[in-house]
Amino acid sequence: MTVTSPPYYAAGSATTTTTVGSTTVGTSVVVASASTWATNEGIYIAGAGVAGANYVGAVTAISCTTLTISPATSTTVASGTLIQHDDTAAFQAAINALTTNGNIVVPNGYYRMNAPHPLCAAKYTRIYLGYRILSTSYPVPDTQGLGVR
């Protein structure tokens, strides 16, 4: 299985954008550029989570430069706040879908992992990495025991 294909939707993009104007608590955010976004991709918004923690969710719709997201943000953020792709849920969903001795193919790209939970894989899972996994909020998940090559 390939992590960038449906139903996983990893972006593999190192592109970042910022909020335009103040973004209030809710399910929509206006960004400077939505050109690298697609529905179902994970999203990270600095400081928009509970009590100002970082927000990690999913893009459910796109209209021009407005991204509809789920779940709702919990904290209002200022104009210029960092927004980037987040591929944690895509990788975990692909891992969860594997049977013992399964393989995940990761095409060339930059994959961001921002969720606080480490990726968990069954014994003998192999993840064939192309390429770079970036982590901004948390350490890159420990790949020991995942069979990463």
Buried (B, 14 or more C-beta within 10 A) or exposed (E): EBBBEEEBBBBBBBEBBBBBEEBEEEBBBBBBEBEBBEEBBBBBBBBBBEEEBBBBBBBBEBEEBBBBBEEEBBBBBEEEBBBBBBBBBBBBBBBEEBEEEBEBBBBEBBBBBBBEEBBEBEEEBBBBBBEBBBBBBBEEBEBEEBBBE
